[in-house]
């Protein structure tokens, strides 16, 4: 997670430089997949920070365990994720659009959860 936060902070440095010097990665992660991954990164980070785990074995997890679990879920290497993230961050208008979609997705998930939370659970007994 520290790497992830480092790259977000690096955004400000990159956008301060007017030159476009970052090359497009060979297997650039498509924007839609990047939106899904960033949303999952935020959820994973929240889970780590909340430290509300179902059992004591989970207390031994580190932030990078959550980071790599997202990468494994999406079948993306850390190198490709970081290169793609840096590429998108360098083009700040594209990155803003991506992050707007990330926030929309997280808001939608939150609303969906809130609606389900207030409904009774169907356990299949009729």
DRENDO-1510 file (C-alpha; in Angstrom, 1 decimal, always signed):
<recs>
REC; n; res; u; v; w
REC; 1; UNK; +0.0; +0.0; +0.0 .
REC; 2; UNK; +2.9; +2.3; +0.7 .
REC; 3; UNK; +4.0; +2.0; -3.0 .
REC; 4; UNK; +0.4; +2.8; -4.1 .
REC; 5; UNK; +0.4; +6.0; -2.0 .
REC; 6; UNK; +3.8; +6.9; -3.2 .
REC; 7; UNK; +2.6; +6.7; -6.8 .
REC; 8; UNK; -0.3; +8.9; -6.1 .
REC; 9; UNK; +2.0; +11.5; -4.5 .
REC; 10; UNK; +4.2; +11.2; -7.5 .
REC; 11; UNK; +1.3; +12.4; -9.6 .
REC; 12; UNK; +1.9; +15.9; -8.5 .
REC; 13; UNK; +5.5; +15.8; -9.4 .
REC; 14; UNK; +4.8; +14.4; -12.9 .
REC; 15; UNK; +2.1; +16.9; -13.7 .
REC; 16; UNK; +4.3; +19.7; -12.6 .
REC; 17; UNK; +6.6; +18.8; -15.5 .
REC; 18; UNK; +5.1; +19.8; -18.8 .
REC; 19; UNK; +7.0; +17.3; -20.9 .
REC; 20; UNK; +5.4; +14.0; -21.9 .
REC; 21; UNK; +8.3; +11.6; -21.2 .
REC; 22; UNK; +6.5; +8.5; -20.0 .
REC; 23; UNK; +6.1; +5.8; -22.7 .
REC; 24; UNK; +3.0; +3.8; -23.0 .
REC; 25; UNK; +3.6; +0.3; -21.4 .
REC; 26; UNK; +3.6; -2.6; -23.8 .
REC; 27; UNK; +0.6; -4.3; -22.1 .
REC; 28; UNK; -1.1; -1.2; -20.7 .
REC; 29; UNK; -4.0; -2.1; -18.4 .
REC; 30; UNK; -7.2; -0.9; -20.0 .
REC; 31; UNK; -8.9; +1.9; -18.3 .
REC; 32; UNK; -12.0; -0.1; -17.3 .
REC; 33; UNK; -9.8; -2.8; -15.6 .
REC; 34; UNK; -7.7; +0.0; -14.0 .
REC; 35; UNK; -11.0; +1.4; -12.5 .
REC; 36; UNK; -11.9; -2.0; -11.1 .
REC; 37; UNK; -8.4; -2.5; -9.7 .
REC; 38; UNK; -8.2; +0.9; -8.1 .
REC; 39; UNK; -11.6; +0.4; -6.5 .
REC; 40; UNK; -10.5; -3.0; -5.2 .
REC; 41; UNK; -7.3; -1.4; -3.9 .
REC; 42; UNK; -9.3; +1.1; -1.9 .
REC; 43; UNK; -11.5; -1.6; -0.5 .
REC; 44; UNK; -8.5; -3.7; +0.4 .
REC; 45; UNK; -6.8; -0.7; +2.1 .
REC; 46; UNK; -10.0; +0.0; +4.1 .
REC; 47; UNK; -10.1; -3.6; +5.2 .
REC; 48; UNK; -6.5; -3.4; +6.3 .
REC; 49; UNK; -7.0; -0.1; +8.2 .
REC; 50; UNK; -10.1; -1.3; +9.9 .
REC; 51; UNK; -8.4; -4.4; +11.3 .
REC; 52; UNK; -11.8; -6.2; +11.7 .
REC; 53; UNK; -10.8; -9.7; +10.9 .
REC; 54; UNK; -12.9; -12.8; +11.4 .
REC; 55; UNK; -10.1; -14.7; +13.2 .
REC; 56; UNK; -6.8; -14.2; +14.9 .
REC; 57; UNK; -4.8; -15.6; +12.0 .
REC; 58; UNK; -5.8; -12.6; +9.9 .
REC; 59; UNK; -4.1; -10.3; +12.3 .
REC; 60; UNK; -0.8; -11.3; +10.9 .
REC; 61; UNK; -1.6; -9.8; +7.4 .
REC; 62; UNK; +0.4; -6.9; +6.2 .
REC; 63; UNK; -0.7; -4.1; +3.9 .
REC; 64; UNK; +1.2; -5.7; +1.0 .
REC; 65; UNK; -0.8; -8.9; +1.4 .
REC; 66; UNK; -3.9; -7.0; +0.6 .
REC; 67; UNK; -2.1; -5.2; -2.3 .
REC; 68; UNK; -1.0; -8.4; -3.8 .
REC; 69; UNK; -4.4; -10.1; -3.3 .
REC; 70; UNK; -5.9; -7.5; -5.6 .
REC; 71; UNK; -3.2; -8.0; -8.2 .
REC; 72; UNK; -3.7; -11.8; -8.0 .
REC; 73; UNK; -7.5; -11.3; -8.4 .
REC; 74; UNK; -7.0; -9.3; -11.6 .
REC; 75; UNK; -4.1; -11.5; -12.8 .
REC; 76; UNK; -1.7; -8.5; -13.1 .
REC; 77; UNK; +1.9; -8.3; -12.1 .
REC; 78; UNK; +3.0; -5.6; -9.7 .
REC; 79; UNK; +5.4; -4.2; -12.4 .
REC; 80; UNK; +2.6; -3.9; -15.0 .
REC; 81; UNK; +0.3; -2.3; -12.5 .
REC; 82; UNK; +2.9; +0.2; -11.4 .
REC; 83; UNK; +3.9; +1.1; -15.0 .
REC; 84; UNK; +0.3; +1.4; -16.1 .
REC; 85; UNK; -0.6; +3.5; -13.0 .
REC; 86; UNK; +2.4; +5.8; -13.7 .
REC; 87; UNK; +1.4; +6.2; -17.3 .
REC; 88; UNK; -2.2; +7.2; -16.4 .
REC; 89; UNK; -1.0; +9.5; -13.7 .
REC; 90; UNK; +1.2; +11.3; -16.1 .
REC; 91; UNK; -1.8; +12.2; -18.2 .
REC; 92; UNK; -3.7; +13.9; -15.5 .
REC; 93; UNK; -6.9; +14.5; -17.4 .
REC; 94; UNK; -7.2; +10.7; -18.2 .
REC; 95; UNK; -6.3; +9.9; -14.6 .
REC; 96; UNK; -9.0; +12.3; -13.3 .
REC; 97; UNK; -11.6; +10.5; -15.5 .
REC; 98; UNK; -10.4; +7.1; -14.2 .
REC; 99; UNK; -10.6; +8.2; -10.6 .
REC; 100; UNK; -14.0; +9.8; -11.1 .
REC; 101; UNK; -15.2; +6.3; -12.3 .
REC; 102; UNK; -13.5; +4.7; -9.3 .
REC; 103; UNK; -15.4; +7.0; -6.9 .
REC; 104; UNK; -18.6; +6.4; -8.8 .
REC; 105; UNK; -18.1; +2.6; -8.5 .
REC; 106; UNK; -17.3; +2.8; -4.8 .
REC; 107; UNK; -20.4; +5.0; -4.2 .
REC; 108; UNK; -22.6; +2.6; -6.1 .
REC; 109; UNK; -21.2; -0.3; -4.1 .
REC; 110; UNK; -21.9; +1.5; -0.9 .
REC; 111; UNK; -25.5; +2.3; -1.9 .
REC; 112; UNK; -26.0; -1.3; -2.9 .
REC; 113; UNK; -24.7; -2.5; +0.4 .
REC; 114; UNK; -26.9; +0.0; +2.3 .
REC; 115; UNK; -30.0; -1.2; +0.5 .
REC; 116; UNK; -29.2; -4.8; +1.2 .
REC; 117; UNK; -28.3; -4.1; +4.8 .
REC; 118; UNK; -31.9; -3.0; +5.5 .
REC; 119; UNK; -33.6; -6.0; +3.9 .
REC; 120; UNK; -34.3; -9.3; +5.7 .
REC; 121; UNK; -32.1; -12.2; +4.7 .
REC; 122; UNK; -33.8; -15.0; +2.8 .
REC; 123; UNK; -32.6; -18.3; +4.2 .
REC; 124; UNK; -34.6; -20.4; +1.9 .
REC; 125; UNK; -37.2; -21.6; +4.4 .
REC; 126; UNK; -40.7; -21.3; +2.9 .
</recs>
